[in-house]
Every structure is written in structure tokens, then in C-alpha cells.
Amino acid sequence: MSKLKIAMSPVTGKIYAGNVIKGNLWGKNKTDVTMDAICAVAEHGLKFGEPIVVSDESGNVIYRITVDKS
């Protein structure tokens, strides 16, 4: 069974969603979801009104995303 993955291409910078096969290889049907992913994160940030904090397994902050609506 394939597993759904969302990741950014280091070559193009686009965000893709699709199925993963054999470890970490993309299957045939990956889809560019760049704007959908960015909009979803922005809407999430606006809904909760606090920065979105992404941490590693040890609790070290990797990213802090703040959203302001124009």
C-alpha cells in the first residue's frame, strides 16, 4: 500500500502531494499543491491567531510562521 506524502522539491521549490512507494520514492501521480498548501497554512495561522511553531523531536524550534492578513 502506498503512503501519502507532502514535500517540497529542492529543484523547483514547488510543494507536491502524492503517493510514496518503496521507502521514499514518489509514485506516478504527484500533484503540485503549492498554493493550496500555502493558503491552508495561512488560514490555519489566522484562525488561531498565534505563530505556528515547528519543532524537531528534541523540542528545538526550527520554524516560527506568523501570518498577517492584508
Backbone as JSON Lines, residues from 0, in Angstrom:
{"i":0,"aa":"M","n":[0.85,-1.2,0.0],"ca":[0.0,0.0,0.0],"c":[0.88,1.25,0.0]}
{"i":1,"aa":"S","n":[0.52,2.24,-0.8],"ca":[1.32,3.45,-0.87],"c":[0.9,4.44,0.22]}
{"i":2,"aa":"K","n":[1.83,5.32,0.57],"ca":[1.61,6.28,1.63],"c":[1.59,7.69,1.03]}
{"i":3,"aa":"L","n":[0.65,8.53,1.48],"ca":[0.55,9.9,1.0],"c":[1.68,10.72,1.61]}
{"i":4,"aa":"K","n":[2.31,11.54,0.78],"ca":[3.4,12.4,1.25],"c":[3.21,13.79,0.68]}
{"i":5,"aa":"I","n":[3.6,14.8,1.46],"ca":[3.63,16.18,1.0],"c":[5.06,16.67,1.24]}
{"i":6,"aa":"A","n":[5.69,17.2,0.19],"ca":[7.08,17.64,0.31],"c":[7.37,18.7,-0.74]}
{"i":7,"aa":"M","n":[8.45,19.46,-0.49],"ca":[8.88,20.48,-1.43],"c":[10.0,19.94,-2.3]}
{"i":8,"aa":"S","n":[9.95,20.25,-3.58],"ca":[11.02,19.89,-4.49],"c":[12.21,20.82,-4.27]}
{"i":9,"aa":"P","n":[13.39,20.28,-3.98],"ca":[14.55,21.14,-3.8],"c":[14.99,21.81,-5.11]}
{"i":10,"aa":"V","n":[14.54,21.29,-6.24],"ca":[14.92,21.84,-7.54],"c":[14.01,23.01,-7.93]}
{"i":11,"aa":"T","n":[12.69,22.81,-7.82],"ca":[11.74,23.82,-8.3],"c":[11.15,24.69,-7.19]}
{"i":12,"aa":"G","n":[11.18,24.2,-5.94],"ca":[10.55,24.91,-4.84],"c":[9.05,24.67,-4.75]}
{"i":13,"aa":"K","n":[8.5,23.88,-5.65],"ca":[7.07,23.57,-5.61],"c":[6.79,22.53,-4.54]}
{"i":14,"aa":"I","n":[5.58,22.59,-3.98],"ca":[5.14,21.61,-2.98],"c":[4.27,20.59,-3.69]}
{"i":15,"aa":"Y","n":[4.61,19.33,-3.52],"ca":[3.87,18.25,-4.16],"c":[3.19,17.35,-3.13]}
{"i":16,"aa":"A","n":[2.06,16.77,-3.51],"ca":[1.38,15.74,-2.73],"c":[1.23,14.54,-3.65]}
{"i":17,"aa":"G","n":[1.43,13.38,-3.1],"ca":[1.29,12.18,-3.9],"c":[1.61,10.94,-3.09]}
{"i":18,"aa":"N","n":[1.59,9.82,-3.77],"ca":[1.86,8.55,-3.11],"c":[3.35,8.23,-3.16]}
{"i":19,"aa":"V","n":[3.82,7.62,-2.08],"ca":[5.21,7.21,-1.97],"c":[5.26,5.7,-2.09]}
{"i":20,"aa":"I","n":[6.23,5.23,-2.83],"ca":[6.43,3.79,-2.97],"c":[7.87,3.45,-2.61]}
{"i":21,"aa":"K","n":[8.09,2.24,-2.2],"ca":[9.44,1.75,-1.91],"c":[10.26,2.74,-1.09]}
{"i":22,"aa":"G","n":[9.88,2.92,0.14],"ca":[10.64,3.8,1.02],"c":[10.23,5.24,0.88]}
{"i":23,"aa":"N","n":[11.0,5.99,0.08],"ca":[10.75,7.43,-0.01],"c":[10.66,7.92,-1.46]}
{"i":24,"aa":"L","n":[10.38,7.02,-2.4],"ca":[10.28,7.39,-3.81],"c":[8.85,7.78,-4.17]}
{"i":25,"aa":"W","n":[8.72,8.84,-4.98],"ca":[7.41,9.26,-5.43],"c":[6.81,8.25,-6.38]}
{"i":26,"aa":"G","n":[5.51,8.05,-6.3],"ca":[4.79,7.25,-7.29],"c":[4.52,8.1,-8.52]}
{"i":27,"aa":"K","n":[3.68,7.61,-9.42],"ca":[3.42,8.31,-10.68],"c":[2.61,9.59,-10.55]}
{"i":28,"aa":"N","n":[1.69,9.65,-9.61],"ca":[0.67,10.7,-9.61],"c":[0.9,11.81,-8.6]}
{"i":29,"aa":"K","n":[2.1,12.39,-8.56],"ca":[2.28,13.53,-7.66],"c":[1.63,14.76,-8.27]}
{"i":30,"aa":"T","n":[1.11,15.64,-7.42],"ca":[0.37,16.81,-7.85],"c":[0.94,18.06,-7.2]}
{"i":31,"aa":"D","n":[1.09,19.12,-7.97],"ca":[1.55,20.4,-7.43],"c":[0.44,21.0,-6.57]}
{"i":32,"aa":"V","n":[0.7,21.13,-5.27],"ca":[-0.29,21.68,-4.34],"c":[0.27,22.93,-3.64]}
{"i":33,"aa":"T","n":[1.22,23.6,-4.29],"ca":[1.93,24.71,-3.66],"c":[0.98,25.76,-3.09]}
{"i":34,"aa":"M","n":[0.11,26.32,-3.91],"ca":[-0.77,27.39,-3.42],"c":[-1.79,26.88,-2.42]}
{"i":35,"aa":"D","n":[-2.3,25.66,-2.62],"ca":[-3.24,25.09,-1.66],"c":[-2.58,24.93,-0.29]}
{"i":36,"aa":"A","n":[-1.34,24.45,-0.28],"ca":[-0.63,24.24,0.99],"c":[-0.33,25.57,1.67]}
{"i":37,"aa":"I","n":[0.13,26.54,0.9],"ca":[0.44,27.86,1.48],"c":[-0.82,28.52,2.03]}
{"i":38,"aa":"C","n":[-1.91,28.46,1.28],"ca":[-3.17,29.05,1.74],"c":[-3.7,28.34,2.99]}
{"i":39,"aa":"A","n":[-3.57,27.02,3.04],"ca":[-4.04,26.27,4.21],"c":[-3.26,26.66,5.46]}
{"i":40,"aa":"V","n":[-1.95,26.83,5.33],"ca":[-1.13,27.24,6.48],"c":[-1.5,28.66,6.9]}
{"i":41,"aa":"A","n":[-1.69,29.55,5.93],"ca":[-2.08,30.93,6.25],"c":[-3.43,30.97,6.95]}
{"i":42,"aa":"E","n":[-4.41,30.22,6.46],"ca":[-5.73,30.19,7.09],"c":[-5.66,29.6,8.5]}
{"i":43,"aa":"H","n":[-4.83,28.57,8.67],"ca":[-4.63,27.97,10.0],"c":[-4.06,29.01,10.96]}
{"i":44,"aa":"G","n":[-3.05,29.75,10.51],"ca":[-2.45,30.79,11.35],"c":[-3.42,31.88,11.71]}
{"i":45,"aa":"L","n":[-4.25,32.3,10.76],"ca":[-5.25,33.34,11.04],"c":[-6.31,32.84,12.01]}
{"i":46,"aa":"K","n":[-6.74,31.6,11.85],"ca":[-7.8,31.05,12.7],"c":[-7.39,31.05,14.17]}
{"i":47,"aa":"F","n":[-6.15,30.65,14.44],"ca":[-5.71,30.52,15.83],"c":[-5.01,31.77,16.35]}
{"i":48,"aa":"G","n":[-4.61,32.69,15.48],"ca":[-4.06,33.97,15.9],"c":[-2.73,33.91,16.62]}
{"i":49,"aa":"E","n":[-2.03,32.83,16.5],"ca":[-0.71,32.69,17.13],"c":[0.27,32.18,16.1]}
{"i":50,"aa":"P","n":[1.57,32.44,16.32],"ca":[2.56,31.89,15.39],"c":[2.47,30.36,15.34]}
{"i":51,"aa":"I","n":[2.73,29.81,14.18],"ca":[2.8,28.36,14.01],"c":[4.25,27.98,14.27]}
{"i":52,"aa":"V","n":[4.48,27.13,15.24],"ca":[5.83,26.75,15.62],"c":[6.08,25.31,15.19]}
{"i":53,"aa":"V","n":[7.15,25.11,14.43],"ca":[7.55,23.78,14.0],"c":[8.84,23.44,14.74]}
{"i":54,"aa":"S","n":[8.81,22.34,15.48],"ca":[9.96,21.93,16.28],"c":[10.44,20.55,15.87]}
{"i":55,"aa":"D","n":[11.7,20.26,16.18],"ca":[12.2,18.91,15.94],"c":[11.83,18.0,17.1]}
{"i":56,"aa":"E","n":[12.28,16.76,17.07],"ca":[11.91,15.77,18.09],"c":[12.38,16.18,19.49]}
{"i":57,"aa":"S","n":[13.45,16.99,19.56],"ca":[14.0,17.43,20.85],"c":[13.34,18.69,21.38]}
{"i":58,"aa":"G","n":[12.42,19.26,20.61],"ca":[11.74,20.47,21.03],"c":[12.41,21.75,20.58]}
{"i":59,"aa":"N","n":[13.48,21.65,19.8],"ca":[14.15,22.84,19.28],"c":[13.33,23.44,18.14]}
{"i":60,"aa":"V","n":[13.09,24.74,18.22],"ca":[12.28,25.42,17.2],"c":[13.07,25.49,15.9]}
{"i":61,"aa":"I","n":[12.45,24.99,14.84],"ca":[13.05,25.05,13.51],"c":[12.47,26.23,12.74]}
{"i":62,"aa":"Y","n":[11.14,26.4,12.8],"ca":[10.46,27.48,12.11],"c":[9.41,28.08,13.02]}
{"i":63,"aa":"R","n":[9.21,29.4,12.87],"ca":[8.12,30.11,13.52],"c":[7.44,30.92,12.42]}
{"i":64,"aa":"I","n":[6.19,30.58,12.11],"ca":[5.47,31.2,11.0],"c":[4.4,32.13,11.56]}
{"i":65,"aa":"T","n":[4.48,33.41,11.18],"ca":[3.49,34.39,11.61],"c":[2.71,34.85,10.38]}
{"i":66,"aa":"V","n":[1.39,34.96,10.51],"ca":[0.54,35.32,9.38],"c":[-0.17,36.64,9.7]}
{"i":67,"aa":"D","n":[-0.11,37.58,8.76],"ca":[-0.85,38.84,8.85],"c":[-1.73,38.95,7.63]}
{"i":68,"aa":"K","n":[-3.0,39.31,7.83],"ca":[-3.91,39.46,6.7],"c":[-3.9,40.91,6.22]}
{"i":69,"aa":"S","n":[-3.8,41.09,4.91],"ca":[-3.78,42.45,4.33],"c":[-5.19,42.97,4.18]}
